[in-house]
Amino acid sequence: MKIEEYKLLDSGMCRKLEQVGPFRIIRPALNAFWQPQLPEKEWLRADAVLTRDSRGNGHWEFKRELPEKWQVRYAGFNLAVKATAFGHLGFFAEQYRNWKSFETGIASMGKEVRALNLFAYSGIGSMAMARGGAMVTHLDAARGMVEWAQENLSLNPDIPANIRWIVDDVTKFCQREVRRGSKYQLIAMDPPTFGRGSKAQVWKIEDDLVNLLKLCRQMTDDNKPFRMVLSSHSPGFSVRVLSNMIEDVFGRGNTEGEEMTVMDSTGRWLPAGVTVSYSR
């Protein structure tokens, strides 16, 4: 069975039109304050539309029945996708540059590179690290997400299975890794604005991110190359804010940041969060 690609078709009026394999869907894009480029008839062909109420709860309207799960190909990966109640599909398309940098950059960091992917979601970043040659620790507090990531790995037989899967609270796990003396050369994270750990621990990015960065600092070896990739979709956490926070903890290094974006079929870019890469 041919696995069809994911494509961003258009955006505007605070929505985005996406081709997700054989299905066309509309989801909110709350920063798309412009007019769509494609004609209205293209939008009317959508199979499903996600709307949100005033509290942010999602509701799907299905014009055509979608399967519980199907597969798409994006950025060189075969992916299991679902139209979840949260409105997510199982991957964040704007992360593709980070995934590619994991694949291509690990070889230059030496042999037996250990990588840590925190808030690792459905595992595409972890697969990119493994494809690049790293020994990967994939951590997420939700068992369902870790199982989803394992399923994604099974759909990509070319990727080495050198990933260990951890279901745990991020902060608690990192504290134990510090006590064990564990060291990593690549750490990536895309922390949520708010969340709960595996035992109902509360995460608030404005309160907890600095402490997590300090734990990450203790998991580095000053005698080896190190890279951190920190991305965010949280309001107020700009490239400059994230860069300053990292350099406060790790010291000055090679710090680069940008908006994460996805180009649609009309050639227009839709921004979706920011990312910062720090290396030394």
C-alpha positions in Angstrom: 0.0 0.0 0.0 1.4 3.4 -1.0 1.8 5.8 1.9 0.8 9.2 0.8 2.5 12.4 1.9 1.5 15.1 4.4 1.2 18.6 2.8 0.1 22.0 4.2 -2.1 23.3 1.4 -3.1 26.8 2.6 -3.7 29.0 5.6 -5.7 32.1 6.5 -8.6 33.4 8.6 -6.9 31.7 11.6 -7.2 28.2 10.0 -5.0 25.9 8.0 -5.9 23.5 5.3 -3.9 20.2 5.3 -3.7 17.1 3.1 -2.9 14.3 5.5 -2.4 11.3 3.2 -5.8 10.6 1.5 -7.7 13.0 3.8 -8.1 16.7 3.7 -8.6 18.5 7.1 -9.0 22.0 8.5 -7.5 22.9 11.9 -7.1 26.2 13.8 -4.0 28.3 13.1 -4.5 31.2 15.5 -1.7 33.4 14.1 -2.9 33.1 10.5 -4.3 36.7 10.3 -4.3 36.8 6.5 -6.6 35.7 3.7 -6.4 32.2 2.2 -4.7 31.9 -1.2 -6.6 28.9 -2.6 -10.2 29.3 -3.8 -13.0 28.5 -1.3 -13.9 25.4 -3.2 -10.6 23.8 -2.2 -11.5 24.4 1.5 -15.0 23.0 1.0 -13.5 19.7 0.0 -12.2 19.1 3.6 -13.1 15.7 5.0 -13.0 16.9 8.6 -12.9 20.3 10.4 -11.6 20.9 14.0 -13.0 23.8 15.9 -12.3 24.9 19.5 -14.6 26.4 22.1 -13.7 29.3 24.4 -11.9 27.0 26.8 -9.8 25.5 24.0 -11.5 22.2 23.9 -11.5 20.6 20.4 -14.5 19.3 18.4 -14.2 17.4 15.1 -16.9 17.7 12.5 -16.6 14.8 10.0 -17.9 15.3 6.5 -16.4 11.9 5.6 -15.7 9.1 8.0 -12.0 8.9 8.9 -10.4 5.7 10.2 -9.2 5.6 13.7 -5.6 5.6 12.5 -3.8 5.8 9.2 -0.3 6.3 7.8 1.4 9.2 6.1 4.9 10.0 5.0 6.6 13.3 6.0 10.2 14.5 6.1 11.5 11.1 5.3 9.5 9.2 7.9 6.5 6.9 7.8 4.1 8.0 10.5 1.0 6.7 12.2 -1.5 9.5 12.5 -4.8 10.0 14.3 -7.4 12.8 14.5 -7.1 13.1 18.3 -9.6 14.8 20.6 -6.9 17.4 21.3 -6.7 18.2 17.6 -3.2 16.8 17.2 -2.3 14.4 14.4 0.8 12.9 16.2 3.5 15.1 14.7 4.4 18.7 14.5 5.3 19.5 10.9 7.3 22.6 11.8 10.0 20.5 13.6 11.3 19.1 10.3 14.5 21.2 10.3 15.4 20.1 13.8 14.9 16.4 12.8 17.1 16.9 9.8 19.8 18.5 11.9 19.7 15.5 14.3 20.3 13.1 11.3 23.1 15.1 9.8 24.9 16.6 12.8 25.5 13.6 15.1 28.3 12.1 13.1 30.5 15.2 13.7 30.1 14.8 17.5 32.3 11.7 17.7 31.6 8.0 18.4 28.9 6.6 20.7 27.0 9.8 21.0 24.3 9.6 23.7 21.1 11.7 23.0 18.3 12.5 25.3 14.9 13.5 23.9 12.6 15.1 26.6 8.9 15.6 26.2 9.5 13.3 23.2 5.9 12.9 22.1 5.5 10.5 19.2 9.2 9.9 18.6 10.1 11.5 15.3 13.0 13.4 16.9 14.2 10.2 18.6 14.0 8.3 15.3 16.0 11.1 13.6 18.7 10.9 16.3 18.8 7.1 16.0 19.1 7.4 12.2 22.0 9.8 12.7 23.8 7.1 14.8 23.1 8.1 18.4 22.1 6.0 21.3 18.8 7.6 22.2 16.8 7.9 25.4 13.2 8.8 24.6 11.2 10.2 27.6 7.6 11.2 27.8 5.2 11.2 30.8 2.3 9.7 28.8 2.5 6.0 28.2 0.2 6.3 25.2 2.6 8.6 23.5 5.6 6.3 24.1 3.6 3.4 22.6 2.7 5.7 19.6 6.5 6.4 19.2 7.3 2.7 19.3 4.7 2.1 16.6 6.3 4.8 14.5 9.6 3.1 14.8 8.1 -0.1 13.6 7.0 1.6 10.4 10.6 2.7 9.6 12.6 -0.5 9.4 15.7 1.4 8.2 16.1 3.1 11.5 18.3 1.3 14.1 16.3 0.2 17.2 18.9 1.8 19.5 16.2 3.8 21.5 15.3 3.1 25.1 11.8 4.1 26.0 11.1 5.8 29.3 7.6 6.7 30.8 8.3 9.2 33.6 8.1 12.7 34.8 10.9 14.7 33.0 12.2 16.4 36.1 12.2 13.3 38.3 14.0 11.3 35.6 16.6 14.0 35.1 17.3 14.2 38.8 17.9 10.5 38.9 20.2 10.7 35.9 22.3 13.4 37.6 22.6 11.2 40.7 23.7 8.3 38.5 26.3 10.5 36.7 24.7 10.0 33.3 26.1 12.2 30.5 24.6 13.2 27.1 26.0 15.0 24.1 22.7 15.9 22.6 19.6 17.0 24.5 16.4 18.1 22.8 13.1 19.3 24.3 9.9 20.9 23.3 8.3 21.6 26.7 4.6 22.3 27.0 3.2 25.4 28.6 1.4 23.3 31.2 1.3 19.6 31.9 1.2 16.8 34.4 3.7 14.1 35.0 3.1 10.4 35.3 2.1 10.8 38.9 0.2 14.0 38.5 3.2 16.3 39.0 2.5 19.8 37.7 4.7 21.4 35.1 4.6 25.1 34.4 7.1 26.3 31.8 7.6 29.7 33.5 8.4 28.1 36.8 10.1 24.8 35.9 12.1 25.3 32.7 15.2 27.0 34.3 15.5 24.2 36.9 15.3 21.6 34.1 18.0 23.4 32.1 20.2 23.3 35.3 19.7 19.5 35.5 20.6 19.2 31.8 23.8 21.2 32.5 24.8 18.6 35.1 24.3 15.8 32.5 27.0 17.2 30.1 30.7 16.4 29.8 32.9 19.5 29.4 35.4 17.4 27.5 33.0 16.4 24.7 31.1 18.4 22.2 27.5 19.2 23.3 24.4 20.5 21.6 21.0 21.4 23.0 17.9 22.1 20.9 15.1 23.8 22.7 11.8 24.7 21.0 8.7 26.2 22.3 5.1 27.0 21.3 4.4 29.0 24.5 3.4 32.7 24.3 6.2 35.0 25.5 9.0 32.5 24.9 10.7 34.0 22.0 14.0 33.1 20.4 15.8 35.7 22.5 14.1 34.6 25.7 15.1 31.0 25.1 18.6 31.9 24.1 19.1 34.0 27.2 17.8 31.2 29.4 20.2 28.7 27.9 23.2 30.9 28.1 22.4 31.8 31.7 22.8 28.1 32.6 25.4 26.8 30.0 27.4 29.9 29.4 28.2 31.5 26.1 28.3 29.3 23.1 27.2 29.1 19.5 23.5 30.0 19.8 21.2 30.2 16.8 17.4 30.6 16.7 14.6 30.9 14.3 10.8 30.7 13.9 9.6 27.3 13.1 7.6 27.4 9.9 6.0 25.2 7.3 5.6 26.3 3.6 2.1 25.8 2.1 1.4 24.9 -1.5 1.1 28.6 -2.5 4.7 29.3 -1.3 3.6 31.1 1.9 5.2 30.3 5.3 3.0 29.5 8.3 5.0 30.2 11.6 4.5 27.8 14.5 6.7 28.4 17.5 10.4 29.0 17.8 13.5 26.9 18.2 17.0 27.6 19.5 20.1 25.5 19.0 23.0 25.8 21.4 26.4 24.2 21.0 29.9 24.2 22.5 
